[in-house]
């Protein structure tokens, strides 16, 4: 990373719209800011998103930087950290509400005592489902209970279609082994 004096100079140049200075600032600081975002979010795709937003904010507000209040690194890390925390909160807040129907019981009318009459096979299946990783279990339920396509699942879980196919395949194998079938 560059010396704080050089970063102050680069930020001043960026504030004046100097694109070359912005490129140099990015080269000097992007690894650190990406690391901050990745440590908070633990997902490279989301860390990339935060990094892009961070540099947009730096470009727009470089003129607001005051070297008497903070070092350039501290100022930029705060922007990245706040962006990552905001995104983490947003993802957490919407995670269950994204697909509430995936966790709700079907709308058909049933006898309230029907749960007591659950077959042994269904109890075993539910026990096996409980042994899956949460995302894998959700993928299986959305695919086989709600009829979602692999593409819809890939979009929902922000994973490639091939990853979704693997999760489905492995989940079914795990359930089959658990059931002893």
Secondary structure by P-SEA (a helix, b strand, c coil): cccaaaaaaaaaaaaaccaaaaaaaaaacaaaaaaaaaaacccaaaaaaaaaaaaaaaaacccccccccccaaaaaaaaaaaaaaaaaaaaaaacccccccccccccccccccccccccaaaaaaaaaaaaccaaaaaaaaaaccccccaaaaaaaacccaaaaaaaaaaaaaaaaaaacc
